[in-house]
Amino acid sequence: MIKFSSKEHLIEDINSEVQVINSYLTMQTALTEQLSVFINSNTEKLNLDTAIINLNRLKQNILLLQNLLSILENLQSTINFLTPSGLKTYLEDYNALYKNNITNIFSYTTNIEHFIHELSLGIIDVVNADSVDEKQELLEEEKTVSNQVSDSEVSYNSVANNVLVISEIRNEVILPYNLENVKLYYKNHMNKFSSIEDIIKQNYTVPLSYYKPYSIARFRESYKLIRRREHGSRFNALSLAFEMLTNYNLHPAIISACKSIDALDIYLACLGDNKLEEFDIFDIKYEIPPVVSKNQKKSLSLN
């Protein structure tokens, strides 16, 4: 709301008001994006009717805020042409509209945030029951390599050492591993595993479907990163999870591969600067099926 004062002070107050409204608009847009992801992902425990109602309310909130911004922008361009009485009337009308709209927006927003929070808890329940990365972390605890198994005693693919492999050809993800640690683990658990490859398959290989839908997987893996690996608070875990939820340029397997939030931050910085070649914590290898042209498809169909 804007108090009537001298035009000099009013201009400052209007500019501040525009910043406040824009911050509200950013929040509503972020909530809309988050809720849309949950709806499109068809998450379990999702009450679709309630989700659609809340999504429509968010869209209405955005329209109300955009209308307030439009009024302020009009005031900025006409303030020097308004008489004191005209300006006072303009502000009174704006303040009345602002009070009514913001009250409704905040009321709806509280309910919507609670609804999204409940949806996130459903994902967290899955995280608490998930053990995909527990075995991997167990292996990484074996830091001291002693009495190593000789290369001749085992068969392994050294090419994949410290490499994240995202394979759409084999429909699987192989998380980065330290080969020497895996060899030591094999030496100490030969009764459980037939080979190095067996350890990698059981403890580092994840079906590609585990990371779909990608948005929900980003949320889940971010939450796990903070809670399990950083031993951070639930609040910090949810904050990162919601931030990563809509980071569409980030494959969720990369979050799984990061051993710390620092590693993820470094990757995101390289991604943002378009300098992924500078990311050296682990290598990333994508295996993508070859693209078949229309002419090739016709040729194949004739054979």
N, C-alpha and C positions, 0 to 999 in steps of 0.2 A: 504494500500500500504506500501511497505517496502523499505526504503532507503538503498543503499549500504554503508556499514561501516565495521568496524573490526568484525571478527567472534564472538567475545565475545558480542558485542552490537547486532549483527544480531540475535543471539540465543534468546536474550531477546525480540527483536522486533518480531521475528517469533512467540514466545509464546503468545505475546500480540495480534498478528494478529489472531491466532487460537481462542483466547477468543472472539474477535470481531465477527469473522465468525460464531462461535457457537451461539452467541447472536442473530445474524441475522437468523440463522437456527431455533432457538427456536421461534422467532416471526413468521416465515413463517409456522412452524408446528402448532402453536396456531391458526393462521388465517385459515389454512386448516381444522382444527378440528371444528372451529366455523362455517365456511361455510358449511361443511359437515352436521352439525346438522340441519341447516336451510333447506338444500336440502332434507334430509331424513324426516324432519318434514312436508314437503310440505306446508310451511308457506304461508299465503295469501300475495298477492302483490309480490310473488317471480317470477321473470322472469327466468324460468328454463334454457333457452338457455344461457343467460348471466352468470348465476350461474355456469354452467358447464364449460364455457370458462374460468371464473376466477379460478375455482378449478384446471383446467389443467395448468393454468399459475402458480399457487402456487406450484404445483407439479414440474413444470419445474424450478421454482426458487430454490426449495429444491435440485434438481439435480445439478444445477449450483453451489450452495454453497457447496455441498458435493464434487464436483470436485475441488473447490478451496482448501478445507480442505485436500483432497488427495494430491494435489501438495505440500502443506505446510508440510504435514507429510513426504512426500518423501524427501523434502529439509532438514528436521530435521535429517533424518537418513543418508543423504549423504553429508552434509555440510563440514565435515572434509576431504572429499575425492575430493572436487572440487577445481580447481585452481581459483585464483582471477578473471581471465577473464571469466572462465566458470560460476562462481558464479554470476558475474555481468550480464551475458547474461541470466541466469536462472531467476534472479530477474526482469530484464526488460520484459521478456516474461510473468512472473506472473503478474506484475503490469499492463501491457497492457490488459491482460485477466480480471484482477480484475476490472479495470476501466470500461471496456465494460459491464461486467456482472452486477456489482453493480448498474450502471446507469439504466440498463433495469429493474433490480429487484425493485429498489426504485420507478421507474415510474409505473410499474405494481402494486406495493404494495399500492401506494397512491389511485389508482383507485379502488382496491379491498377493501381497508378499507372504502372508501366512499360507495361502494356497500353494504357492511355488515352493515354500519351505517344506511343506508336507510332501510334495512330490520329490524333493531332494532327499528327504529322509528315506523314501522307498529305495532310492539308489544306494544310499549309505548302508541300508540293511543288506543289500547285495554285496557291498564292499566288505562288510564285517564277516560275511560268510565266504568270501572269496579267498582262495589260497594260491592264485596263479603266480604271485611273485614271492611267496614265502620260501619256496625251495631255492629260488634263485638267491635270495638274501642269505640263506643258510650256507650256500656254497661260497659266497663272497666273504663269509666270516673266516674262512681258512686263508689267512693272510701270509703265513710263513710257509714257504715251499721248501720241504726237506725230503731227502730220499726219493727224489722224483722218479716216476716211472719212465723208463727209457722209451724213445720213439718206436723202437722195434717191438715193444710189448703191446702197443695199442694201435688202433687205426683211428684217424681223425682227419678232419678237414681244416687245416691251419688257415685257409683263406678267410674263414669266417671269424677268426680271432678278433675280439673287440669290434665286431661289426653288427649293426642292427640290420637284419634282412627282412624286408617287407615284400613278400612274394604273392602276387596275384595269380601266378602260374600254379604254384603248389598250394595256394590258399592257406598260407601259414605265415607266422612271424617268428623269427629267431632273435631273441634278445641278446645283447652283447654279453660276452663272457670272457674271462681271463683264462686262457688255455692252460697255463701252468697251475692255476688254482683248481681247475677241473681235473687235471691229471692227478693232482694230489688227492682230491676227493675220491677219484676212482680207485686209487691205491688203497685208501682207507675203507672203501665200501665195495670191494670186488664181489662180495657175496650178494649184493643187491643189483648190480649192473653188469651187463655182458660186455660193454665197451664204452669208450669215450663218447661215441656217437649216441649210445643208449642214454647216457646222462644228459647230453644236449637235447635229445628228443623229449625226454621226460621232464626235465627241469628248466629248459630254456625255450622250448618251442610251444607256441600258442596258436590255436586256430585263428585265422583272419576274422572269422565271424565274431570272435570275442570283442573285437574293436568296432562292431557295428550295432546300432547306428553311431557314427563317428562323434557326434555332439555329446551324446550321453556317455560314451567311452571317455571323451576328454574330461568331462565332469568327474567321472569315477576315478580315473587315473590321477587327476590333480589332487583330489581329496586324499587318495591313498598316499601320494607323495608327501604331503604335509603331515598326515597323521602317523603313518607307519615309519617313514624314513627320516623325517625331520622331528618327529615326536612333538609336532606343533599343536596348537589349540584347535578345537572344532571350528571356532570362528574364522581363524586364518585359513583352515582347510576349505571351508565353504566359500570364503572370499576368492581364493584362487580358482576353485572349481567353477564358480559362476563366471569368473573372468575368462577362463579357457573354454567354457561352454560354446561360445560363439566365435572362437578363433578358428575360422574355417580353413586357414592355411596350415594348420598344425595337425599332423597325423597323431592320433592318440598313442600309438605305439612308441613314439619318441618320448612322450612323458613317462611311459613305463621304463624306458631305457635309461632315463636320467636317474642317477643315484642320489641327487640332491637338488634343492631348489636353485642353488648356484648354477648347476649344470643346465637346468632348464632356462634360467635367465640368460645365460650365455648364448644358448641356441636361439632364443627368441630375439636377442639383440642382433645376432647374425642374420636371422630371417628378416627382421625389420629393415636392416641395412642392405639386404640382397647380397650378402657376402657369406653364404653358407660354406664356401670353400675354406673359410677361416675357422670353422667349428672343428676342433680336433680332439674332443673328449672321446668320441667313438665315431666310426665311419657308418654311413647309411647307404644301404644298397637296395634299390627297388628292382623287383623282377616283374615286368609287365608283359602280358601276351603281345605278340606282334600284331600290328594292325593289318587286317586283310582288306585289300581294295575291292571295289565292286567287280572289276574285271577278273580278279583272282577268284572271287566267290563264284562267278559264273563258270569259270574254268573248272573249279572243284566240283560244282554241281553236275557238270557234264561228264565227269570221270566216274 
